[in-house]
Amino acid sequence: MAWRDAKASKVRLLLFMASIILGIAAVVSIQLFSTNLRDNIQSQSKTMMGADYIIDSRQEPTERARAIIDSLKPDAFEINFVSMVAFPKKGGTKLVKVRGLEGDFPFYGKAQTLPEAAANAYQTSGGALVDAALMLQFNVKPGDSIKIGDILLPISGALKSIPGSSSFSSAMAPPVVIPYRFVEATNLIQFGSRKEYQYFYKASDTLNLNPFKNKLEPLLEFENADIKTHKDATRRLGRRYENVGKFLNLAAFIALLLGCIGIASSVSIYIKEKLKAIAVLKCLGASRLQSFIIFLIQIAGIGVIGGLVGSLIGIGLQSLFPYLLKDFLPFSLNISISAQPLFIGVFLGLFMSVLFALLPLLRTWYVSPLDVLRVDENAVQEPLKIRLLVYGAILVFLLLFAFWLIQNLFYAFAFVVATVITFILLAGVALGYIRMIKRFFPKHWNFTARQSLLNLFRPNNQTVVLVVAIGLGTFLISTLYFTKDILLSKVELGQTTQNANMIILDVQPEQRSKVVQSITAKDLPLLNNMSLVTMRMHSIKGRLVNDIRQDRAPQTRRWVLNHEFRTTYRDTLTASEVIIKGTWTPKLNANDPIVISISDNLAADANITVGDAVVFNIQGVLIETIVGSIRAVDWAQMQLNFSIVFPKGVLEEAPQFNVLTTSVPNERVSADLQHTLVSKFPNVSIIDLRQVFSFVEDILNKVSWVINFMAFFSILTGIIVLIGSVRTSKYQRIKESVLLRTLGAKNKQILQITAFEYVFLGLLGSLVGILLALLSSLCLAVFVFQEPFLPSVMPFVVFLPGITLLVLGIGLSNIQTVLRSSPLEVLRREG
């Protein structure tokens, strides 16, 4: 019976199935991708690091640290630092990460170069391996020269990849690998230089790395060094990409949820049409259970087939994610198919279809044989307890499924609550709109406009379902565009002489006046000329830092104890700083106690406040200070910010280097200034903030593309739900349109009535979604990013008219049968 009835209603059942296929496809594809990502991270951890473990230090290792390093006999080592390089043949300059390598590194995997032999030949030939993208940018080839500080080296080959770095991290400072023996000759390792010493080890198979690290780590931390194993890299990468997977899973889950809502709505109308047939079956002796199971089999079949088809589509779709995320993955992703996501897809298809269709299905249980004579829209209604029980089961399932996806009960609960609130808001707006039309009905409008408005609250209307489905999809993708604009506004650089867009670092005191002269000679403004002094904390509130390190549960975060602070001194606050506690001291006299200002995050991590004593070690000289004020610092602003600021009159004679900022009007002037400074002062590093902004914007665009891809599932699912809902109500609409034609309505009037109705639906659904996105993005801007909100016009000029036209097209396709045929012919055909 279920099969015979399904064949007669196959078009509508296929539309039900389509509602859930896309959601299943999204969930399965992302589950497969997450499984592949996790397996690849586990299997390629050594290849990503290139060694079993690494000991590194941000300063030249102390005598004790050196003894530990040498006792373990490193197999390779390097010193890396950020510096400007020049290409004499092309005249270009670029900020790069120079890696001076000694030894046969990497031990696992290999450096990918072009030509391939360059990976091994550069050590003996004395050449440099230059990032392939950088060579392409400056149009240089193997055999050309690269100037690094005071030396000129031939380029041995293009470096495509090397363990320990990724395309994401290399975008700001592309790697340049040179033999270690040339590092000293560059004369770039000077006071204030940002450098890192790394020692690479290949361990024996019998060494258990976790206990080995736990034993060695405290000793190295005491000497301001660190140890990392390939297992640490696995955990870090796992956590990083786990969050990406959780977000994508939730986005897919929303698409699946939309499909289930479409099924619930469509099945509700479908069952209403079957109530009279069910009453007839019961008159012929069918039991409640039999009539219920007939339609349960249909819905369960839809779920199983939809889950299977969605799973197969998901297998194909998951291969797209390595391409979408290739710029964020430090390794090549090998794709394999596992059975678990396929079972999940089929199970979700079956379970969610039945669960969300359960309420309309239960109505078949309460149909009386007598209803064959009196069936109407409100004749059958399941008890309130049954409805509450089903709603409770749905919420429990959503909570458990969300918890399974993100492995955090609080966030899962918050997600379910947010989802319910969003649906309630969308449905509430739709219901409010309907009530508003009823109360303020425009009786003076013409017949076609009035009739189209009446259709919005006619029996079996789909106004609420369509507004929820289309509104949620529009809400997701609109929020993306609005949020992207907020993020970009935080790094946006105004092209005015008041805003610095170039930072010149590591300027030595004897070079300062000449660098200033080089800037002003090109008619460029000197916006900042700051002195930086490097120091470490010696004691905090009377306790030595070395003693605090020994605490089993220290109240001071470990980074504070090991960090080398770069501080400055000045008498004014900047635009990114606000005093939140204490008093700002601009200048001190000779015998005054030294008061400093610290950032709020440092105060929290170091567990210090106003009035506490901190002693700093500046190149072996101890200086006693008192915290005088705490500042809230906006670290996201594109300018130099500091955790510690001294007043004037204290550090002027301390060993220091300078940072200068200026504003360049265009790329040509920027390139000219960089070439001049690098040729005269090879040790300085230059950051062009316009390039940083372009880099950030490019990353945001890539992330937006991924989110857009997932929002596409929600939009497309909403469209499928729309088609299914509109097509399901086609049969009632045909009878209404035929009746209108019988009463004398012309095709033009019927076309106008239908067109107005669906224009109203399309505008309402998309507009509500965009307005909710505006509200949520405004909250993000005010409470999270604390930035002014300047929304994008993209949702208004693309989604609003685009979705409205789509709804209109689908709606008009429904009445073509009425317009092309006579009323009697239509009634006979539909009967």
Secondary structure as GFF3:
##gff-version 3
##sequence-region A 1 831
A	DSSP	alpha_helix	2	8	.	.	.	ID=ss1
A	DSSP	alpha_helix	10	43	.	.	.	ID=ss2
A	DSSP	alpha_helix	45	49	.	.	.	ID=ss3
A	DSSP	beta_strand	53	57	.	.	.	ID=ss4
A	DSSP	alpha_helix	63	71	.	.	.	ID=ss5
A	DSSP	beta_strand	76	87	.	.	.	ID=ss6
A	DSSP	beta_strand	92	103	.	.	.	ID=ss7
A	DSSP	beta_strand	112	114	.	.	.	ID=ss8
A	DSSP	alpha_helix	118	125	.	.	.	ID=ss9
A	DSSP	beta_strand	128	131	.	.	.	ID=ss10
A	DSSP	alpha_helix	132	138	.	.	.	ID=ss11
A	DSSP	beta_strand	145	148	.	.	.	ID=ss12
A	DSSP	beta_strand	151	161	.	.	.	ID=ss13
A	DSSP	alpha_helix	167	170	.	.	.	ID=ss14
A	DSSP	beta_strand	175	179	.	.	.	ID=ss15
A	DSSP	three_ten_helix	180	182	.	.	.	ID=ss16
A	DSSP	alpha_helix	183	186	.	.	.	ID=ss17
A	DSSP	beta_strand	195	201	.	.	.	ID=ss18
A	DSSP	alpha_helix	209	222	.	.	.	ID=ss19
A	DSSP	beta_strand	225	229	.	.	.	ID=ss20
A	DSSP	alpha_helix	230	283	.	.	.	ID=ss21
A	DSSP	alpha_helix	288	317	.	.	.	ID=ss22
A	DSSP	three_ten_helix	318	320	.	.	.	ID=ss23
A	DSSP	alpha_helix	321	324	.	.	.	ID=ss24
A	DSSP	alpha_helix	340	356	.	.	.	ID=ss25
A	DSSP	alpha_helix	358	362	.	.	.	ID=ss26
A	DSSP	three_ten_helix	363	366	.	.	.	ID=ss27
A	DSSP	alpha_helix	371	374	.	.	.	ID=ss28
A	DSSP	alpha_helix	384	406	.	.	.	ID=ss29
A	DSSP	alpha_helix	409	439	.	.	.	ID=ss30
A	DSSP	alpha_helix	447	454	.	.	.	ID=ss31
A	DSSP	three_ten_helix	455	457	.	.	.	ID=ss32
A	DSSP	alpha_helix	463	491	.	.	.	ID=ss33
A	DSSP	beta_strand	502	507	.	.	.	ID=ss34
A	DSSP	three_ten_helix	509	511	.	.	.	ID=ss35
A	DSSP	alpha_helix	512	520	.	.	.	ID=ss36
A	DSSP	beta_strand	526	540	.	.	.	ID=ss37
A	DSSP	beta_strand	543	544	.	.	.	ID=ss38
A	DSSP	alpha_helix	545	549	.	.	.	ID=ss39
A	DSSP	alpha_helix	558	562	.	.	.	ID=ss40
A	DSSP	beta_strand	565	569	.	.	.	ID=ss41
A	DSSP	beta_strand	577	582	.	.	.	ID=ss42
A	DSSP	beta_strand	595	599	.	.	.	ID=ss43
A	DSSP	alpha_helix	600	606	.	.	.	ID=ss44
A	DSSP	beta_strand	613	618	.	.	.	ID=ss45
A	DSSP	beta_strand	621	633	.	.	.	ID=ss46
A	DSSP	beta_strand	644	646	.	.	.	ID=ss47
A	DSSP	beta_strand	657	662	.	.	.	ID=ss48
A	DSSP	alpha_helix	667	680	.	.	.	ID=ss49
A	DSSP	beta_strand	685	688	.	.	.	ID=ss50
A	DSSP	alpha_helix	689	728	.	.	.	ID=ss51
A	DSSP	alpha_helix	730	742	.	.	.	ID=ss52
A	DSSP	alpha_helix	747	779	.	.	.	ID=ss53
A	DSSP	pi_helix	780	785	.	.	.	ID=ss54
A	DSSP	alpha_helix	794	794	.	.	.	ID=ss55
A	DSSP	pi_helix	795	799	.	.	.	ID=ss56
A	DSSP	alpha_helix	800	814	.	.	.	ID=ss57
A	DSSP	alpha_helix	816	820	.	.	.	ID=ss58
A	DSSP	alpha_helix	823	830	.	.	.	ID=ss59
###
